[in-house]
Amino acid sequence: MRLSKEFFYTLREDAKDEESVSGNLLVKSGMFKKISNGIYIKMPLGLKVINNVSNIVRKCMNEAGATELSMPMLLPIEYFEKAGRKDIFGKSMFSLHDRYDRQYALGPTHEEFFTVTAMNKVNSYKDLPFTIYQIGNKYRDEIRPRLGLIRVREFLMKDAYSFDTDLESLDESYKKMYDAYHKIFKEVGLDYVVVTADTGAMGGLLSEEFQAVTDIGEDILVLCDNCSYSSNVEVSKCVKNENIDNEEEKKYEEVYTPNAGKIEDVVEYLNLPISKFVKTMIYNVDSKFYACMVEGDREINETKLAKVLNAKEVCLAEAEDVIRITNAQVGFAGPIGLDVPVIMDENIKNKKNFIVGANKTDYHYINVNLKDFDTYLVEDIKNVKEGDKCPVCGGNLHFKKGIEVGNTFKLGTKYAESLGLMYTDNENKLKPVYMGCYGIGIERIIASIVEQNNDEKGIVWPINVAPFKVGIVLIDNKNEEQLKVAEELYTKLNELGIDTLLDDRKERPGVKFNDMDLIGLPIRITVGKKVTDNLVEIKLRKEDNVNEYEINNVIDIIKEILK
């Protein structure tokens, strides 16, 4: 790529509407351009990065025995209806009608369509196992696209699906994809961890997420100081508190707590430890209301609550519903005398003489015990906290933030049964196919790499994914000797398969150096006035020092660096 003849630009100022480091740098470097909230144009350099990442993914998938195909993005809606997922996706699905009023969706995911594709091959157990995949666009109407390429409405995804006769065979296929994912994320240079996660709308037997560790991550990762336990906070198990209060149970009584609608306000007003308090939150679960109780220093885990109630949608009740249910302003809800089911976190079972809202504005009950109210369910519905004990080894848990860049699912027979993907076994009995699903977000990988690899000057690309491995800066494009050396190096490096960019623009050296730092090429060669002494400069993007080398040694030095 010769910059004087190609479409290339950078911005001198930060992007005004980008809230993440990666979003700002990818737009500022001219690699991507936002045209609408959550929608980006892939510019030439950005497209090269996408292709580099995609090719690493493709190589590792092929080596693991998967076969690539390409799915349509315009999908008949009836397939989602058959699988029972149209309502689950709801408004997040872009839908449209053709001229005959048939309904379609812009593909948010492709489980159903890989399933029906497999029907063309699968008849007998002899046709299994196999894995097929694609790298294609997905479309989701995100409520709030944000963080640059991390949460968008149109994105490139690798999704793969394995097809097996039974759970044992699925485990083998899953292991191949799991190992391939480790290879992919190591090759692109990510700092990542694998955590157990919620199966969500995908359903199935198991979900694991590959999370890039970054401060801007949307997910909270729960890790153990002592063992390999790792989980998304959504599904992280809490160790049950077996300590039983030895207090003698008292009779509950009402106390005045003016303007104390938040737990910290009640703690301060009553001057009692937070361990004595229990919060009651009113939730709307699939249009039915529940009162959910957790200890005062805990939060409700909505994913766990949804699992307990086998619910599709869980959210806090609106203020007017809370007021109607409790006959009090928000902040004074409690379990005594409510007409809605009460779900209590399991840790409250061992508490005595605790404090709850009195369902009366500016009042709480003290000395409340389990006999004073009825419970519908007692379950683990709380979020884990930092410092909690590990459910595996008893070590201490700590948190990190992460960006989900890949996920793997053991789907089991869910989609095969709903869509009719069956095979005959060796006894001629008809059985459903076991499936696995494996996704990778290409743009999320790119954003995560930039979040982990940047400085005050710009992006610092790992060599494997950089748009070009080498950038040659020609200081004076009117100097014939400099021009000749730059052209010869440019030609030789590209002939060797080393992707090289030549900055031969009519710009000041400072502008060229700044642009090379901003776009983050791993190696910079500067061809300047010292060519008369048979010397050029080589600088690595990760390092500050600049070294001079004889021109006839440059190619070998670059090869050695790239090793």
N, C-alpha and C positions, 0 to 999 in steps of 0.2 A: 504494500500500500504506500503510494507516494502522496503525501499530504497535499502537495501543490495541485494535484489533479483529482483528488477524491473528495467526497462529501464528508467533511470533518469540521467540527466546531467544539468549543468549550465555552462555559459561562465564566465571567469574571467574578460574579457575585454568587452568594449562596442562593439556592432555590427557595423562594419565599413560602411556598405552601407544602414543604416537606418536613415532617416532624421527626424523622429518624436520620441518623448519620448515613446509613446506606442509601436511603431515598435521596438525600441531598447530594451525595457524591456521585451517584449513578446518573442523576439529572445534570448536575454541574459539569460532569465529564463528557456530556453529549452522548452517553450510551443509551439512555432512555429519555422519552419525553412524555409527560402527562398531558393527555388531551381531555380527560374527564376524570371525575373521582373514581379511582380504582381501575383506570384504563390507561395503558401506556403504549406508545410506539416504540418498537425495538429498532434503534438506530444501528448503523453498520458495526461499530465496535461492540455494542451490546449484543447484537445478533451473533457475533463471533464468540463471545463468552458463552451465550446460550448453547451454541453448537458444540463448543468444547466440552461443556458440562454434559450435554445430551450424549455426546459420543463416548464419554467415560461411562455413563449409565448404560448405554447400548452395549458397549464392549463387555461389561461385567455381567449384564443380563444374558447375553449370548453365550458367554463362557459357562454360565450356570445352567445352560440347556434350554433357555426360553426362546420362543420364536416370535418375531415381530410381525404385527399386522397394523392396519389403520382403520379406526372406527369413524363413522359419520358423526358430525356434531349436532345435526338436526335429528331429533329422536322422537318417534311416535309415543304419545303419552300413555297409551294403553299398557305398555310394558311395565311402567312404574305402578300403574293401578293393579296389575296382576300380582306384583311382588309386595303390594301393600305399602308402598313408599311415597306415593304421590302426596298424601296428606302430611307425611313426616317432613318432606322437603318444603312443602307449603310455599310461602312467598319468596323463599330463597331460590326458587326455580324460575328461570326466564321462560315464559310460555308464549306461544303464538298460534295462529290458525292459518291454514292455507286457503286457497280460493274456494275449496269445497267445504270449508268450515271444519276440517279435521284438525285436531289439536296436536301440537308438537311442543317439545322443549329443547332449548339449547343445552346440550349435555352437561349436567352438573357432576355426573359420574356414570360409569358404564357397566356395573355388575350384571344388570339384566341382559345386556346385549352381548357380553362375553358368554353368558350362560346359553343364550339361544344359538350363538355361533358354535359352541361346543357340541350342540345337538347334531350338527352336520357330520361329526366324526364319531361320536360315542354311541355304540350299540352294545358292545360286549366289554367284559373286564379286560379283554386283550387290547382294547383301544386306549387304556389308561396305564400310567399317568402321563400328563403333558402339561406344559405351562406356556401361555401365550401372553403377549404384552403389546402395548402401543405407547408412543410418545405423542400426545395430542392436547389440544386446548380443552379447557373446562370453563363453564360459565356459572357463576353463582351471584345472586343479587344480595350481596352483603349489606346489612343494615348500615354499617359504618366502615367503609374501606379506609384503611389507615396504614401508617408505618411503611410507606413506599410500596415495594414489591411484596411485602410480607402478608398483607391482607388486601386482595384485589378482587375485581369482578370477572376478569378474564385472565387465565393463567395456563401455563404449559405444565402438563403432568405426565409422568410415566406411571401407568397403571398396568399391573400384571395379575394374572389369575391362574392358579393351579387347579388341576382336576384329578381326583384320586378315587380309589375304590373304597377306602376306609380311613379311619382316624390314624392308624399307624402309618399308612402310606402318606397321608396329609402331613404328618409330622416330618417325614423325610423331605418332602417338597418344600415345606416351610423352612426347614433348616438350610436348604440350598439358597433360598432367597435371603434368609437372615444373614448368611455368610457373605452373599453377594453385596448386601447393603453395607456391611462393615468395610468391604473392599472399596466400594464406591466412595464412601465418606472419608476414608483415609486418603484415597487418590486425589480428591478435590481439596484436601488439606483442612478439613473442619475439625474443630474441637467439639466433640459430641458425646452424649450419653444415651443409653437405651432405657426407657422406663415403661412399666406396665400402665395401660391407659384404659379408658372407658370405650366400649365397643360402639356406643352411640347409635346413630342412624344405620350404621353398617350391620349391627347385630353380630351374632356368632359366639364363638367359644373363647377367644382370646384376642386382645389387641395390645401391640407394643409400639411405642413411638421412638423414633430416632430424633433426638432433640439437640440442636446446635446451642451451645451454652453462650448466652449473651445477656447483657444487662437490660436490653430492650425487649427481651422475649415476653410473649403474652402468657406463656404457660409457667406454672410454678412446679419445679421438679423437687421431689423429696428424696434425699440421699442419706445413707447411713454412714457415720464416721468410722464404723468398725467392720462392716461387711459389704457385700455387693448389692444390697437391697436398693432398688430405685423404682420410683413410681411417680406418675402425675398426681398432683395434689387432689384431683377430682376423685380418684379411686384409692388413694392411700389409706390403708387400714390403720385404725387407731387401737392401741393396746388398751384393753378394758381396765378401768380402775377398780381393783378388787378391795381397796381400803374402805372399810365400813365405819361410818360415824358412830361413835359410842354414846352420843348424847341421849338423854331421855327425851322422848317425843313430847312436845308441848302443844297446846291448843293454839291454832293460828288466830291472829288478830289484825285488824286493819290499822294502818298508820298513815298519817298525813305526810305526803312528799311533794310539796308544791314545785311546779315547773321542772320536775325530775323525770323527763320523758326518755332520757338516755341512760344506759347502764352506768356510765361514769358519773352522771349527776346523782343517781340514787346512792352509789357507793360513797360519794363525797357527803351527801346530805345525812345519811344514816351513820356515817363513820364506821363502817364495818368492812371486813375484807371481801374482795370480789368473789372468793370461794363460797360465800354464803348466798350468792345471787344466782337465779336461774332466769334466762330470757325466754320469752314466749313470742314467736313470730307467726303471723297469720299468712299462710301460703295459698295461692290459687293453683290447684293441680288438676289439669284437664277440666277446668270450670267447676271444680268442687273445692271447698275451703277446708283447710286443716290448720290446727294450732300445733306448732312444732317447738319443742322445748330443748334448749341446750344450756350448759353452764355459762355463767355470765362472761367468762373470758374466752368463749368459743364462738364460732360462726357455723351456721347451717351449711352443709355441703349439699347443694341442689342436685348434683349427679347421684349421690347416694340416695337422696330422698326419692328421686325419680325411679331408681331401681327398686326400692322398697315397695313403691306403689304401682310399679309397672306402668309408669306414666309417659306420655309423649311430651307434655309441656309443663314445666314447673316455673313459677315466678312468684315474687312477693305480691300479696294482695294490694289493690289500690287503697288509698287512704279512706275513701268513702266506704269501702267494704269493711275495712278494719273497724271504723267507727260504728257501722251498723251491727257488726258481729259482737263487739265488746261493749257497746254503749259507752265508749270512752274515746278520748283523743288518742292518736297514735303514740305508743310508748308506754301504755299502761295495761297491755294485754297480759292475762294470766290464765291458767288452766281451770280455775275453780268456777263452776257454774256456766261454762260455755256450752253452746248448742252445736258445736262442730267437733269432729273427732280430734283427739289429742294424740300426737306422736311424740314420744319422749326419748331422748338420747339415753343409751344404756348406762352411761356414767352417773345419771341422776338416781338410779335405783338404790345406790348406797348412801345417798345424802339424807340428812335429817334437819328439820327446823330451818329450811331455806326460805328465801324471799322471792316473791313473784309479784307481777302486776295484779291489781285488784279489779280489773275491768271497770274502773271508775277513775275519771280524770283527777290527777294529783294524789292518788292513793295507791299504796302497795299493801300486800299481806306479808307479815313476818311469821316465822315458826310454822311454815307449811310442810306437810309430810305427804307421803304417797297415798295414804288413806283418805286424803281430803279431796281427791279428784279421781276420775276414771281415765284410763289410758286405752287408746285404740291399738297402738303398737309400741313396743320398746325395741329400738334398733340403734345401730351406730349411724347417726345422721350428721355427725360433726366433721369439721375440717381438722386435719392434723396440724399441730403447731411445731415450730422449731424448738428443739430440746425435748420433744416427746421421745418415748422409747421405741426402738425399732421392733416391728412385729416379728422379725426373724431371729435376731440375736440379742435384743435388749440394749443395743448401743444407742447413742444419741442421734437424732435426726437433724439434718440441716437442709436449708432450701437453696436452690439456684433458679435462675430464670432461663427459659429456653424457647427457641423457635422450632416448631415441629417441621422438620424437613423431609421426614419419611415415616410411613407407618406400615405395619404388617398385621393382618387379621387371619385368624383361623375361622372361616365362615361356617364350617360344618356343612349341613345339608339344607340350610335355610332357603337359599335361592333355587337350588335344584328341585326341592319339593314344591315351591310355589310356582315354578315355571315348567316343571315336568322334565327335568334332565335326569334320566334314569339309565341304568345299564343292567344287563343280565350277568349274574355271577356264574361260577363254574358249576353250580347246581341248577342253572337255568332259572334262578329266581330274580325278580325285578327289584332293584335297589337304587336309592338316590345317590348321586355323585357327591363326594366331599370336595369342598372348594376352599381355596385360600386366596386372599387378596393382598396386593402389595403396591403401595403408592409412594411416589417421590415427587415433590414440588420443585421443578427446575429453577424458577425464579426465586423461590425461597432459599434454595441453596446459594444462589448468587448473592442475595441480600445478606445472608448469614455470613458468607465469606467476607464481604465488605465490612460488616459490623465487627468482625474479629480481626480484620487486617486493614488498618488505616492509620494515618497520622495527620498532623496539621497541614500537610501538603496535599494529601489526597489518598487514593486507593493504593494498597500494596498487594497486588495479585500474587497468589501462589503460581508457580511456573505452569502447572498442568492446565489451568483454566484461563490464564491471561490471554487477552485478544491477540497480542503479539508477544513473542518471547523477548525480542530485541527491538529497541528503538535507536535508530541512527540519527543523530542531530548534526546536520550540515550547517556550520557557522556562517559561511559566506558562499552562497550559491552562484556568485559571479566569479569566484576563484576557480580556475580550471583544474588546478592540482587537487584542491579539496573536493571538488565535484567528482573527479575521476576516482579518487580513493573511496568516497562514499558510495558511488555507483558500483564499484567492484565488490566492496564488502556486502552491499545490499543484494547483489546478484548471487554471489557465492553462498551466502547464508540461506537464501531462499531455495537455491538449487539443492542444498543439503537437507531441505525439509524443515529448516528452522524459520518459523514464521517471523518475518522481520518487517518493520515499518521504517520508512525514510522520511524524515522531516526536512523537506527541501523548500519550505515556504519562505517568502520574503518577509520574515519577521525578525525582531531582535532576539539575540541568544537567550535573554532572560525569559521571554515569552515562551520560547520553545522548551527550555528547561522546566518551567512551571507546568506546561502542558504534559510533558512526559511524566512528571511526578504525579500530577492529578489523575491521569489515566492509568498510572500504576504499573507500567511495564517493568518486568523483573530486571532487565539489563539495559543500560544506556551506553552507547558508543558515541563519543563526541569527536567529530572530524573538524579540526580547526587549523590555526596557523602553524602548529608544530608538525604538520605533515611534511614540511621542508626538512625536518629532522627525522623523518620516517617514524613519527610517533602519533598515536591517538590516545584518547582517554577512555577508560572503562569504569563505569560506576554501577554498583548493584543498588536497586531501589531500597533494599532493607538496610543498607549501610550508608554511613556519612562520607567515608573516605573515597577519594578519586585516585585511580592509579593510571600511570602512563605505560603503554606497551608498544613495541615495534609492530608496524603494520603487518608484516609477514607472519607474525605469531598470533594475530587476533583470532583467526578462525579456530585454531587449536584451543586457545584459551576459552572461547565461548563454548566449544564442545565440552570442555572439562567442567565448566560451571554448570552446564545443563545436565551433567551426569548426576 
